[in-house]
Amino acid sequence: AQSVTQLGSHVSVSEGALVLLRCNYSSSVPPYLFWYVQYPNQGLQLLLKYTTGATLVKGINGFEAEFKKSETSFHLTKPSAHMSDAAEYFCAVSPAYFGSGTKLNVKP
Amino acid sequence: EAGVTQSPTHLIKTRGQQATLRCSPISGHTSVYWYQQALGLGLQFLLWYDEGEERNRGNFPPRFSGRQFPNYSSELNVNALELEDSALYLCASSLGATTDFYYEQYFGPGTRLTVT
């Protein structure tokens, strides 16, 4: 059975600081992994995805994630946070299982 | 190109009634997914349709049902509404997913269902 665990429902960073949002997954088959972002009062949009191949995946807005099979992790990072990054982030594993979300707050 | 559309935007029902929510996928997408986003509970997977067939179902009671039409649009029906059904219901579409390969999903803006 597939499932996703996101560690930390709220993460707060200062503008310019590293962003690290944690995601661990459970899957009985090779997983497809996704990160989505939801801005207030909007639907979700895709940040990046891992299917096969290169384990370091680059997405939009400077975000990237690394697939680590041995750790069953797919953590999302961004070197320098921007105020516009404040949103809720969801990790997902195929076919359609989402984590509970992490709200990112960026302090000026 | 038009994105995923959902109707209505808001829906207010009383306990025990039935609600019908509608979703139109992006042109060319054959898979439609339904999710419930209740406050503080993240996205809970409800249903996945592809090519008119139900492919997978989340851990919800049978009073949550749906269907996909020949034009790939979909509707979600919730019978015997309960207060805890109040939530944002999101629809997403993707290219035809299979059990071996999945495409990214494109989400609609959601239908806010309020049960009083």
HADDOCK unambig.tbl for C-alpha pairs under 7 A between the chains (distance, minus, plus):
assign (segid A and resid 32 and name CA) (segid B and resid 102 and name CA) 6.90 0.50 0.50
assign (segid A and resid 42 and name CA) (segid B and resid 109 and name CA) 5.93 0.50 0.50
assign (segid A and resid 43 and name CA) (segid B and resid 107 and name CA) 5.83 0.50 0.50
assign (segid A and resid 43 and name CA) (segid B and resid 108 and name CA) 5.84 0.50 0.50
assign (segid A and resid 43 and name CA) (segid B and resid 109 and name CA) 4.64 0.50 0.50
assign (segid A and resid 43 and name CA) (segid B and resid 110 and name CA) 6.90 0.50 0.50
assign (segid A and resid 44 and name CA) (segid B and resid 107 and name CA) 5.69 0.50 0.50
assign (segid A and resid 45 and name CA) (segid B and resid 106 and name CA) 6.62 0.50 0.50
assign (segid A and resid 45 and name CA) (segid B and resid 107 and name CA) 6.79 0.50 0.50
assign (segid A and resid 94 and name CA) (segid B and resid 102 and name CA) 6.58 0.50 0.50
assign (segid A and resid 95 and name CA) (segid B and resid 102 and name CA) 6.58 0.50 0.50
assign (segid A and resid 96 and name CA) (segid B and resid 45 and name CA) 6.34 0.50 0.50
assign (segid A and resid 97 and name CA) (segid B and resid 45 and name CA) 6.31 0.50 0.50
assign (segid A and resid 98 and name CA) (segid B and resid 43 and name CA) 5.96 0.50 0.50
assign (segid A and resid 99 and name CA) (segid B and resid 42 and name CA) 6.64 0.50 0.50
assign (segid A and resid 100 and name CA) (segid B and resid 41 and name CA) 5.98 0.50 0.50
assign (segid A and resid 100 and name CA) (segid B and resid 42 and name CA) 4.08 0.50 0.50
assign (segid A and resid 100 and name CA) (segid B and resid 43 and name CA) 6.57 0.50 0.50
assign (segid A and resid 101 and name CA) (segid B and resid 42 and name CA) 5.76 0.50 0.50
